[in-house]
Amino acid sequence: MKAPEELGIGMMVRFSDSPETGFRRLREIGLCHCQFAAPPDEYLYGAAGRENTKKLLAAVSEYDVCVTSLFISFPGQDWLKWKNSIGLVPPATRAQRIARACRSADWARELGIVQIASHVGCIPENTDDPEYPGFVEAMRGLCLLLEANGQIMAYETGQESLKTLTRTMNDVGVGNQRINFDPANLLIYDQDDPMELVKTMGELVVHVHCKDACRPVSPNILGTETRLGDGDTDFAGLLKALCSQGYRGPLTIEREIPPGPEQRADIIHAVKLIESIKREFK
């Protein structure tokens, strides 16, 4: 597999379309890095999974792409009910999702992928919450498996405060925990200022989602994603601050609108913006 470049710009490659379709979109824009998102059962399990994975690896080689990370997601997540259905916090689905996360990590190891990222769910702010101890134990088991695989666990930011994220990582207590930094999510879910994460936890960031957003305009609704540079994250300032701390990891553009001319134009705009920032750190 192609080796990653420092500050390599990439995109998400999702399995809702064929990976080859994602690779073509990537290459048409002039990029070669990508983060895999949510491989389905037909890649993870059984004889069909082995055959599809063999074809996937051939396509990775054919398109000469570098897969920087695997983003794990879970069937049955309802983003309209995100507080109670996302990630590994809900106890009713935790066991089956931990099993899937472990299999996904083993699958990623077979492909040579070291970074494993995920929304782990809405972590309770209060340690007295009855769901918190079981969640911590489940995360510890997952992190230990990743550690044995030579992999890291990168928490996708956004649904919890920095105080809660820091406390959780300390409570889990395994040394391979890192951060998949999505500054837009911190605004979408109306959490801490993204720059505060860079200042206090920047050394733990191993992957950046290049995404922008504005905070909610009223309580009990989510904020709004925007084109990179048009929102309130101060993305340029964030990336400069991270790079000044020594960050040289992947820069994955995420634009969560349907594939098409608008998404393509927004991604091309994002590439130009990121390249202009990178020039200061070459």
N, C-alpha and C positions, 0 to 999 in steps of 0.2 A: 504494500500500500504506500502511496505517495507520502513523503515526510512533510509535516506541517512547517509552514513558514512562520517567522516571527510576525505577530500582528496580522496573521492571515485573514483576509476578508472572505466570508462565506455566507451561505444561506441554509435554512432548514430544508432538508429533504424528507418529505412525509410519505407514508406508504398508502395514503388514500388514492394517489395515482401510482403508476408504476415508478420504481426508483429511476429507471432509465429516463422517464419524462422529467423528473427532477434534475437529473444530471445534465440533460440537454438544456434546460432553462439556465442552470448554473453556468454552463460553458458558453451559451449564447451571450451572457452578460460579461463574460471574460473572467469568471471566477473559477477556483478549483477546490475550495474548502467547503465542507458542509457538516452539519450536525444531523444525524439521523433522529427521526422522531417517531416513536410508537410503532415498532414493527409488530404486525399482527401475528395471530397463531400460525398462519401458513408459512411463516419464516422461523418460528421458534420451536415447533414441535414436529416429531415424527419424520418419516421418510420424505414427505412433501417438503417439510421445513429444511431438511438437509439439501434437497435438490434446488429449492428456491434460493437458499443461501449460497450454494455453489454458483448459480447464475448471477446473483447479486455481486459476488466477488469478481466474477468475470466482467461485469459491467463497470465496477469500480476501476478495474484495470484498463478497460477499453476507453473510458472517458478520462482516465488519469486524474482522479479526484482524491483528495485527502479527507478522510472521515475523522473529524476531531473529537467527536463525543457522541454518546447515545443519550437521548432524552426519553425517559420512561414515562409512559402514560398508562391509564388503566381503563378497561371497558367498564361501562356503567356510570362513569362520571357525568354528572349533570351540572353544567356550568351555570344554568339558571338557578340552581340550588347549591352554589359552590361552597357555602359555609358548612354544609353537612354531608357533602358527597365526594369531596376531592381528596385524593392521595391516601395516605396510610393512617390518618387520624381516626376516621369512622370505624368503630370496633366491629360492626357487622360485616364489613368487607375486608378487614385488615389481613386476615390469614391468607385469603386467596390472592390478595394483591402483593403481599410479601413473597409468596411463592412465585408469582409472575415476575416480580422485580429480581429475584434471585436467578430465575431462568434467563431473563433478559440480560443480566450481567454476565452470566456464563456464555451466552451467545455472543455478546460484545467481545469477551475475551478471545473467543475463537477468531474474531475478525481483527484482533489487535487493538481494540479500543480501550483506552485506559480511563477516560472520564465518563462517569455515569451521573446524569442529572435528572432531577424530577421536582415537580410540585409535591411536597410531602403532605400537604393538607393544611387546614387552618389550625395551627398549633395552639392549644389553650394558653391564654395569657396568664392564667392562675395555676400554679402547681398543685393546688388542691382539687382541681377539676378531676373527676374520676377517670376520664379518658387519658389523662396525661401519663401516668406511670406505664400503662400498657403500651402506649405509643413509643415511649422512650426505650423500653425493652425491645420492641420490634425493630426500631431504628438501630439499636446496638447490634442486634443479630445481623441485620443487613450490612451494616458497615464492617463488621468482622468478616463476613463472607467476601466483601469487596477487597478488604485488606489482604485476605488470603489469595485473592486473584491478582494482586498487584494493581488494584484499581482504587479510584477515589470516588467519594460520594459528594456531589456538588448540589447544594440546596438551591433551587430556584427561588429568588427573592420575591417578596411582594405581599403575601397574605398574613404576615406577622410582623410585629415591631422588631427592630434590631435588638432590643433588650431581650425579647423572647427567643429570637434566633440564637443569640449568644448563649443564653442560659441553657437552651436545649442542646446545643453542641457540647457544652461543658458537661451536661448531665449524661449524654450518650457516651462521652468519654473515650472515643476511638480516634486515633491520630490521623485518619485519612479523610476527615470531613473538610470540605471546602465550599465555595460559593459560586454558583452560576448567576452572575449579576445581571438582572433585568431591571434597569432603572425605571422604565415605564410602569412596571407592575407596582412599584412602591407608590406611584401616584394614582394609578387606576384603583388600587385598594385603599387609598388614602392613608398610607403609612408614613414612615419617616422620610425626611429629605434624602434623596439618593447620595448627595455629597457627604452626608453624615456617615453613610456606610463606607464610602471611600476613605474617609478620614479615620474611622475606628476599626474597620475590618478589611481594608483594601488588600492587605497582605494575604488574605484567604481567597481572593478572587482568582479563579482559574479559567473562567469563560465569561464573555460579555455578550449579552443579547443587545444588539444595536436597535433599540426601539424607543419611541417617544410617546408621550401622552400628556393629557391635562387631568387635573384632579376633578373629582365629582363636583357638580354645581349645587348639589343639595344632598342631605343625608340619605342613607339607605339605597343609593344607586352607585354604580361603578363609574370611574372616570372614563375618558375617551382616548383611544389610541389615535395618534397622528402620524403624518409623514415625519421621518427623522429630521430633527432640527426645527420643526414647527410647534413642538410641544413645550412643556415647562421643565423638562429634566435638566436643561443646560448640558446636553449631551457632549458638546465639544469640551466644555470645562471639565466634565467628569472623566472623559477619556484622557485629556491632558494630565489631569491629576493622577490617574492610575498609572499612566506611562511614566510620569515623574517618579513614582514609587518603584518602578522597575517592571511593570506589567508588560509582557510580550506574548500573551496567549491569543486564542482565537477571538475574532470579532464577527459574530454571526448576525446577519441582518434578519430581523423578523418583522414582517409586515402582514398583520392578520386581517387581510381582506382577500376576497376570492382571487385566484390566479386570473390574469388578464392584463389588458393594456395599462390600466391604472396601477396595479401592483408592480408590473415590470418597470414603469416609469419611476415609481417611488423607490424601488430598489436601486435603479441606476443613479437616481439623485443621492441615495444614501451612500453608495460606493464613492461618488465624487466627494461628498462631505468627509467621509472617513479618510480617504486618501489625502485630502488637504490637511487634516489633523496629523496624520502619520508622518508627513514630511518633516515635521518638527522633531521627530524622534528617530529618524533614520541614522 
